[in-house]
């Protein structure tokens, strides 16, 4: 009974923190998907300039700390005349960082599509853009969803660094407010459960998308697993 009363008392602060975490997760995921798709496609083009540019971008954001990137956007950019609010900085840092990881998932999945598919569209005189949009991407989409699912869960957990730039997210609410008012066990136990439920929600949604994509391609579970293994090996 005491737990329920404590939860009800803390709910207004918790809901505020959950909203910030959800905004960061959704915004970072949307930006990350765009970044991953653009860089993943650039990595397989015939243009050496685009391939090199994509590689440099990916290696830079994968090879530097998310916290440093976040601090750079929030604390350093204003000194250069560019001021962004905290939530925008959080979304940008998460989207660029996890988008760089996602680009490798996209690239590996695109490369896992049988070469015969490319050759057939060439024989039909289809343009590169049309080939990717109508033939290659639908097949690669089913392959990349498991990897993107993993990155989505990591992104949700990565939002916990947002408190470092004054955002009152779920981590801040539980560690600063609830820990002082309700105690350590209550605060961190509740944070553990809430982060798990948020990550589970996003993961379940992506699994539904994965199964839908597989059904559209006529992939049985065994074939889908083989295709995923191939995509991961290529990546």
NORRA-V13629 format. One record per run of one state. SS is the DSSP state (helix for helix, strand for strand, loop for the rest). FROM is the first residue (numbers start at 1). TO is the last residue. If there is no record, write none. Layout:
SS;FROM;TO
SS;FROM;TO
This chain:
loop;1;1
helix;2;42
loop;43;47
helix;48;63
loop;64;65
helix;66;80
loop;81;85
helix;86;112
loop;113;114
helix;115;123
loop;124;127
helix;128;165
loop;166;169
helix;170;181
loop;182;183
helix;184;217
loop;218;220
helix;221;234
loop;235;235
